[in-house]
Structure formats: C-alpha cells, structure tokens
Amino acid sequence: MGLPIILTPKQIKFAQLIVYGVEGIPITKTEAAKLAGYSEDAREFSKLTNPKYYPLVCAYIEKLREEVRQKYDINFENHLTELGKIRDQGKKDGRNLAAAATTEIARGKAAGFYIDQKVIRHGNIEDMNLNQLYDRMKTIKERNERILEAKQLLEHGNAKQEEEKQKEQPKEKEEEEKSSEEKKETLDV
C-alpha cells in the first residue's frame, strides 16, 4: 500500500487551520481538527502531523508555511537580523521594546521557526553507542523520505493541474478565433 496521492477536504482544512489559524489567531491541533470536521471521539487527528502516518498532510502544511514565508519575506536570516536590531535598539535607547520584540517573535512563529512543545529528554547523543546512533539516523532518514515523497506527490499533482489548464487555454482561444471569424463572415455577407 503506497501513499495516498490526494488530500481529503478535512485534511486540507486541518492544514490550513494549523498554518493560518482562525482570523489570524493561532489555534491548537485539537481545535483545528474539531473545526476541520473530525469528531472528538476519533483520535485519528492526533496523528495528522506525524509524517510516519500522514506525510502528505505534513508536506502540505510545510508548503503552506513556505508560502507564508515568501509572502511576508520571512526567512531565518532576516528574522535573526530583525531580532538583533530590536536588541541593539533596546540597549542603545534604554527603553522597553517588548512590543517590537513580541511582534517579531510572532512573525517567526507564523513562519514556523518556533515550535511550542515540551520535550522530555532521556539522555543525549553522547550517551548513545554506535548502533543506537545508526538506528536513530535510520529512523530520521525514513521519516524525512516519506515527507519528501509526499512533497513530490503534491508538486506532481500541482504540475498536472497546470498542464491541464494550459491544454484548455489553447482550445478556448481556438474557439474564440473560430467564433470571431464566423462573425466576420456573417458581417461580410
């Protein structure tokens, strides 16, 4: 069984809510799932952001975040530069620039540079032996391969839609030209 090649309407709505929130206000995954139409009883939505189970949804969320980054010219370097300017301005003027810093951090969150989650670590990389490191790298590689595969499916689907649109446009132009020629002929007669 391979990856599904299309997103369901619920999955699309869920991804849009995760990225854009409600009226620009960020919401939790649970809230997004409820608003997208998932029932509270079915906990399937809790796996929607796990690329192991739903790589296509994860790839779509990343695609939407990339569109936001491009639209608002948010990249990691600009973000760090802006935070540095705010820090320097605060040091120089001695005034509180908390609002500016909070705004810039919110821009970074919107771009996906910050992830609000708690991680409980049970050891670190230095405590792993070579086999454990290889197993961990293999897991990371497999996870990312599924996301890349899903991204390619999304891109292929978009390319296919564009190709179909381009095929339709020449047909429409030909029909318009024929109808305009027919009008000319009737006017000439």
GIHU-V531836 format. One record per backbone hydrogen bond with DSSP energy under -0.5 kcal/mol. NH is the residue of the N-H (numbers start at 1). CO is the residue of the C=O. Records with the same first field share a line. If there is no record, write none. Layout:
BEGIN
NH->CO / CO
END
This chain:
BEGIN
12->8
13->9
14->10
15->11
16->12
17->13
18->14
19->15
20->16
21->16 / 17
22->25
23->21
24->20
25->22
26->24
32->28
33->29
34->30
35->31
36->32
37->33 / 34
38->33
43->41
45->42
46->43
47->44
48->45
50->47
51->49
53->50
54->50
58->54
59->55
60->56
61->57
62->58
63->59
64->60
65->61
66->62
67->63
68->64
69->65
70->66
71->67
72->68
73->70
74->69
75->73
79->75
80->76
81->77
82->78
83->79
84->80
85->81
86->82
87->83
88->84
89->85
90->86
91->87
92->88
93->89
94->90
97->95
101->97
102->98
103->99
104->100
105->101
106->102
107->103
108->104
109->105
110->106
111->107
112->109
113->108
114->108
117->115
121->119
127->124
128->125
133->129
134->130
135->131
136->132
137->133
138->134
139->135
140->136
141->137
142->138
143->139
144->140
145->141
146->142
147->143
148->144
149->145
150->146
151->147
152->148
153->149
154->150
155->151
156->152
157->153
158->154
159->155
160->156
161->157
162->158
163->159
164->160
165->161
166->162
167->163
168->164
169->165
170->166
171->167
172->168
173->169
174->170
175->171
176->172
177->173
178->174
179->175
180->176
181->177
182->178
183->179
184->180
185->181
186->182
187->183
188->184
189->185
END
